[in-house]
C-alpha cells in the first residue's frame, strides 16, 4: 500500500511540474525603448523599456527585440524557460556598441525578482504554442537542475551520478538531464561569437551558465575547448560539460581535444569514475606519422582544404592588393589567390579588411568559405562586418552549403 501511495505521489509531482507555466521578463539596463516579438507575434503595442510576458507553456521561445531607435539594430535570441519560474533577461550594450540580450536571473513564480514593480505586464492571448519539432530543425532539449543536483563549483569535487533520472516523465540514460540538444548549428555559432565578444575573465562563467540552461552535443563541447581561451580552464569545462551533454557515448571527441597524454588520461579517469557508459576505453598511443595535411595547433574541427598559404605568400598578396586602385580589381585578385591557395580564417579576415565596402567583404567571405582550412572558425569573421544583416546573410549561406 505504501508503495502504491509513493507511486501516485511521484506521478502527481511529475505531472504538476510538467504542467506549470513560466513568465518572461525583458528589460533594458539603460532604459532603451523596444518592441518585443515572441515566435513571430509582436507583444507590445508601444515601445517599452521593461516587458513581462506571463503564462508561457513551452521551454523555448524565439525572441526578437526591435528598438524604437532603429540605429540600435535588432536582437534575435532563443530563450529557455523553466516551468514554474520567472526568467529575467537584460538588454545591454557591449563595449563595441553592439546591443545583446543576456540571461540575468530567475526566481520562483511565488517569489518575484527585485524590481518587478517596474515591469509592464502583458498577458499572452492565448498561450503561445510552438511545434515540438520543425522540419530541418534540431528538437529543443531542456533540463531542470535543482540546487541539490548542481555540479560542485570545484572540479576536484565534481561528481556525476548515473542512476536513471526522470525528465518530464521520461527516463534519461547516463544521468544527464538532457533529452535532446538545445542548439542548432546557427545558434551554436552565435553562442561562440558571443563568447568571443565577452570579457575574457567572464568567459568561463558564461560557458558554465550555458551548461546550466542548455543541452549540448559532445561535438559542441569539443568545439568550445578548441577555442583555447587563456582564462578558461579547459579541463574543468570538459568535466562540467559532461553533465550537460546529450550524446555522452561520444564523449571521446572531447577527450581527444587535449594534446597532452596526461590530460587525456586525467579526463578518462574522471569519466570512468562516474560509472559512465560513454565509449571511453583505455587509449593506445602510437608513434606520430607524417601528416597528410597541415595541423593547426589546438584546432581539430572540420577542414576545408589541406595546406594554408605560407606567411610569405600571404604577405605578397596583401601587398599586391594594397597597390591596386579599384575595388573590383582588388576583389578579383583576392578571389584568384583564394582559388589557387588554401587560406586560414585569419587570412580571409585580413583580405576582407582590404575592402572598403560591406557588400564586397560579404561577397569575398562567401567565396572564400570553400577555400578555407579551419572552417569551424568562420564565426571569427563576424566582427569584420559593420552590419548585423551581413553576419546573418553569411551564416545563412554557410548553413545552405
C-alpha positions in Angstrom: 0.0 0.0 0.0 2.9 2.4 0.9 4.5 1.5 -2.5 1.3 2.4 -4.4 0.9 5.7 -2.5 4.5 6.6 -3.3 4.0 5.9 -6.9 0.8 8.0 -7.0 2.6 10.9 -5.2 5.6 10.7 -7.6 3.3 10.7 -10.6 1.5 13.7 -9.2 4.7 15.6 -8.7 6.0 14.9 -12.2 2.6 15.9 -13.8 2.3 19.1 -11.7 5.8 20.2 -12.5 5.3 19.5 -16.2 2.0 21.4 -16.3 3.5 24.5 -14.7 3.8 27.6 -16.8 6.5 30.3 -16.7 6.9 34.0 -17.1 9.5 36.0 -19.0 10.8 39.5 -18.2 13.0 41.5 -20.5 14.3 44.9 -19.6 16.9 47.3 -21.0 19.6 48.3 -18.5 19.9 51.8 -19.8 16.2 52.4 -20.4 16.2 52.0 -24.2 12.7 51.6 -25.6 11.9 48.5 -27.6 9.2 46.3 -29.1 9.2 42.6 -28.2 8.1 39.8 -30.5 7.8 36.1 -29.5 7.6 33.3 -32.1 6.8 35.9 -34.7 3.9 37.5 -32.7 4.5 41.1 -31.5 3.6 41.5 -27.9 4.0 45.3 -27.3 1.6 47.9 -28.7 4.1 50.7 -27.9 7.8 50.7 -27.2 8.7 49.8 -23.6 11.9 49.6 -21.6 10.5 46.7 -19.4 8.2 44.0 -20.6 6.7 40.9 -18.9 5.0 38.0 -20.7 3.0 35.7 -18.5 1.7 32.1 -18.7 4.2 30.7 -21.2 3.9 27.0 -21.6 6.9 26.0 -23.7 10.6 25.5 -22.7 12.0 27.5 -25.6 10.9 30.7 -27.4 12.3 32.7 -30.3 12.5 36.4 -29.1 13.1 39.4 -31.3 13.9 42.9 -29.9 13.4 45.9 -32.2 14.5 49.2 -30.7 12.4 52.3 -31.2 15.7 53.9 -32.3 16.3 51.9 -35.4 20.0 52.7 -35.4 20.5 50.4 -32.4 19.7 47.4 -34.6 17.7 44.2 -33.9 18.4 41.4 -31.5 17.3 37.8 -32.3 17.7 35.3 -29.5 16.3 31.9 -28.3 15.4 31.9 -24.6 14.9 28.9 -22.4 12.4 28.9 -19.6 11.9 26.6 -16.6 8.4 25.5 -15.5 7.1 27.5 -12.5 9.9 30.1 -12.8 10.2 33.7 -13.8 13.2 34.1 -16.2 14.7 37.6 -16.5 16.8 38.7 -19.5 18.7 42.0 -19.7 19.4 44.1 -22.8 22.8 45.8 -22.6 25.3 47.5 -24.8 28.7 45.9 -25.2 32.0 47.8 -25.4 31.9 47.7 -29.2 28.5 49.5 -29.2 26.5 46.3 -30.1 23.4 45.5 -28.2 22.9 42.0 -26.8 20.3 40.2 -24.6 21.7 38.1 -21.8 20.2 35.9 -19.1 20.1 37.9 -15.9 18.3 35.9 -13.2 15.4 33.7 -12.3 13.1 33.0 -9.4 10.0 31.1 -8.4 6.7 32.4 -9.6 5.9 32.8 -5.9 8.9 34.9 -5.3 9.3 37.8 -7.8 12.7 39.3 -8.6 13.7 42.7 -7.2 12.4 45.5 -9.4 9.4 43.6 -10.8 7.2 46.6 -9.9 8.8 48.5 -12.8 7.8 45.8 -15.3 4.8 46.4 -17.6 2.6 43.2 -17.8 1.3 41.7 -21.0 -1.0 38.6 -21.0 -0.5 36.1 -23.8 -3.6 35.6 -25.8 -3.8 32.7 -26.0 -0.8 30.9 -24.6 1.8 30.6 -27.4 2.1 27.0 -28.6 5.2 26.1 -30.7 5.6 22.8 -32.6 7.9 20.4 -30.7 9.9 19.9 -33.8 10.1 21.8 -37.1 11.4 20.2 -40.3 15.1 20.8 -40.6 15.5 22.0 -37.1 17.1 20.2 -34.1 14.4 19.4 -31.5 14.9 21.6 -28.4 16.2 19.9 -25.2 15.5 21.4 -21.8 16.9 20.2 -18.5 15.8 21.0 -15.0 18.6 21.1 -12.3 17.8 22.0 -8.7 20.4 23.1 -6.2 20.9 19.5 -4.9 21.7 18.3 -8.4 24.1 21.1 -9.4 27.7 20.2 -10.1 30.1 21.4 -7.4 32.0 24.5 -8.4 35.2 22.8 -7.6 36.5 20.5 -10.3 38.1 18.2 -7.8 34.7 17.6 -6.2 32.8 17.3 -9.4 30.6 14.2 -9.3 28.2 12.8 -11.9 25.7 10.2 -10.6 24.4 7.7 -13.1 21.3 6.3 -11.7 18.3 6.7 -14.0 17.0 10.3 -13.9 13.4 11.5 -14.8 12.9 14.2 -17.4 9.3 15.3 -17.9 8.3 11.7 -17.0 10.9 10.1 -19.3 14.0 8.3 -18.1 17.2 9.6 -19.5 20.4 7.4 -19.6 23.8 8.3 -18.2 22.5 10.6 -15.5 22.5 13.7 -17.7 19.4 15.9 -17.7 19.2 16.2 -21.5 16.5 14.8 -23.6 17.9 16.4 -26.8 20.4 19.1 -27.8 19.3 22.7 -27.5 21.3 24.4 -30.2 21.3 24.0 -33.9 24.4 25.0 -36.0 23.4 28.7 -36.3 22.6 29.1 -32.6 25.9 27.4 -31.6 27.8 29.7 -34.0 26.1 32.7 -32.3 27.0 31.3 -28.9 30.7 31.1 -29.9 30.6 34.6 -31.3 29.1 35.9 -28.1 31.9 34.2 -26.1 34.5 35.9 -28.4 32.9 39.3 -27.6 32.6 38.5 -23.8 35.0 40.0 -21.2 37.9 37.5 -21.2 37.6 36.9 -17.4 33.9 36.1 -17.7 34.0 33.6 -20.5 34.3 30.6 -18.2 31.3 31.8 -16.2 29.3 32.3 -19.5 30.1 28.7 -20.6 29.1 27.3 -17.2 25.9 29.4 -17.2 25.1 27.9 -20.6 25.7 24.4 -19.2 23.1 25.2 -16.5 20.4 26.1 -19.0 21.0 24.2 -22.3 22.0 20.7 -23.6 25.0 20.3 -25.8 26.3 17.7 -28.2 29.7 16.2 -27.4 31.0 17.8 -30.6 29.9 21.2 -29.4 31.7 20.8 -26.1 34.8 19.8 -28.0 34.4 22.9 -30.2 34.3 25.1 -27.1 37.6 23.6 -25.9 39.2 24.2 -29.2 38.8 28.0 -28.8 41.6 27.8 -26.2 40.9 30.9 -24.2 43.8 31.6 -21.8 41.4 32.5 -19.0 39.3 29.3 -19.3 40.2 26.1 -17.5 39.5 23.6 -20.3 39.8 20.5 -18.1 37.2 22.0 -15.7 34.9 22.8 -18.7 35.3 19.2 -20.1 34.3 17.7 -16.7 31.4 20.1 -16.1 30.2 19.8 -19.7 29.6 16.0 -19.4 26.5 16.6 -17.2 25.1 18.9 -19.9 25.8 16.6 -22.9 23.1 14.7 -24.8 25.3 12.1 -26.6 27.6 11.2 -23.8 28.5 8.0 -25.5 30.6 10.1 -28.0 32.5 12.0 -25.3 35.8 10.7 -26.6 35.7 13.5 -29.1 36.1 15.8 -26.0 38.9 13.7 -24.6 40.8 13.9 -27.9 40.8 17.7 -27.9 43.7 17.6 -25.3 47.2 17.3 -26.8 48.7 16.2 -23.6 48.6 12.5 -22.8 48.4 13.2 -19.1 45.3 15.4 -19.6 43.6 12.8 -21.7 44.2 10.2 -19.1 43.0 12.5 -16.4 39.7 13.1 -18.1 39.3 9.4 -18.9 39.9 8.6 -15.3 37.2 11.1 -14.3 34.7 9.7 -16.8 35.4 6.1 -15.7 35.0 7.1 -12.0 31.5 8.4 -12.8 30.4 5.0 -14.0 29.9 6.5 -17.4 28.5 4.4 -20.2 30.4 6.5 -22.7 32.8 4.8 -25.0 36.0 5.6 -23.1 38.4 2.6 -23.5 42.0 3.0 -22.4 43.7 5.0 -25.2 46.5 3.4 -27.1 49.3 5.6 -28.3 51.5 5.1 -31.4 54.4 6.8 -32.9 53.4 10.0 -34.7 53.2 9.7 -38.5 53.9 12.3 -41.2 50.8 14.4 -41.5 48.9 14.4 -44.8 47.7 17.9 -44.2 48.5 21.0 -42.2 47.7 20.7 -38.5 46.8 24.0 -36.8 47.8 24.0 -33.1 44.7 23.4 -31.0 42.3 23.0 -33.9 40.6 19.7 -34.6 37.5 20.9 -36.4 36.3 20.4 -39.9 38.9 21.1 -42.6 38.1 22.8 -45.9 41.5 22.5 -47.6 44.8 20.9 -46.8 47.7 23.4 -46.7 47.1 27.1 -46.0 49.2 29.7 -47.8 52.5 30.5 -46.1 53.1 33.8 -44.3 55.3 34.9 -47.2 52.7 34.1 -49.8 50.0 35.9 -47.8 52.2 39.0 -47.3 52.8 39.1 -51.0 49.1 39.0 -52.0 48.3 41.7 -49.4 51.0 44.0 -50.9 49.6 43.3 -54.4 46.1 44.2 -53.4 47.2 47.4 -51.5 48.8 48.7 -54.7 45.6 48.4 -56.7 43.2 51.3 -57.0 39.8 49.8 -57.9 37.6 47.7 -55.6 36.6 45.2 -58.4 40.3 44.6 -59.2 41.1 44.0 -55.6 38.2 41.6 -55.2 39.1 39.6 -58.4 42.8 39.4 -57.3 41.8 38.1 -53.8 39.5 35.5 -55.4 42.2 34.4 -57.7 44.6 33.9 -54.8 41.9 32.0 -52.8 41.2 29.7 -55.7 44.9 28.8 -56.0 45.8 28.8 -52.3 44.2 27.4 -49.2 43.5 30.1 -46.6 43.1 30.3 -42.8 40.2 32.2 -41.3 42.7 34.9 -40.1 44.0 35.2 -43.6 40.4 35.5 -45.0 39.7 38.2 -42.4 42.9 40.1 -43.4 41.9 40.1 -47.1 38.4 41.2 -46.2 39.9 44.2 -44.4 41.4 45.4 -47.7 37.9 46.2 -49.0 36.1 49.4 -48.1 32.6 48.3 -48.9 30.4 46.0 -46.8 29.0 44.1 -49.8 32.5 43.4 -51.2 33.6 42.0 -47.8 30.5 39.8 -47.7 31.0 38.6 -51.3 34.6 37.6 -50.6 33.7 35.9 -47.3 31.2 33.7 -49.1 33.6 32.9 -52.0 36.5 32.1 -49.6 34.5 29.6 -47.4 35.2 26.7 -49.7 38.9 27.6 -49.8 39.5 27.9 -46.1 41.3 25.4 -43.9 39.7 26.0 -40.4 36.1 26.5 -41.5 34.7 25.8 -38.0 36.4 29.1 -37.0 34.5 31.1 -39.6 32.5 32.8 -36.9 35.6 34.9 -36.2 34.8 36.9 -39.4 31.6 38.3 -37.7 33.4 41.3 -36.2 34.9 42.2 -39.6 31.4 43.4 -40.6 29.7 46.7 -39.7 26.1 45.4 -40.0 24.3 42.6 -38.3 22.5 41.8 -41.6 25.8 40.8 -43.2 26.6 38.4 -40.4 23.1 36.8 -40.7 23.5 36.5 -44.5 26.9 34.8 -44.2 25.6 32.4 -41.6 22.6 31.5 -43.8 24.9 31.0 -46.8 27.1 28.6 -44.8 24.2 26.6 -43.5 22.9 26.1 -47.0 26.3 24.8 -48.3 
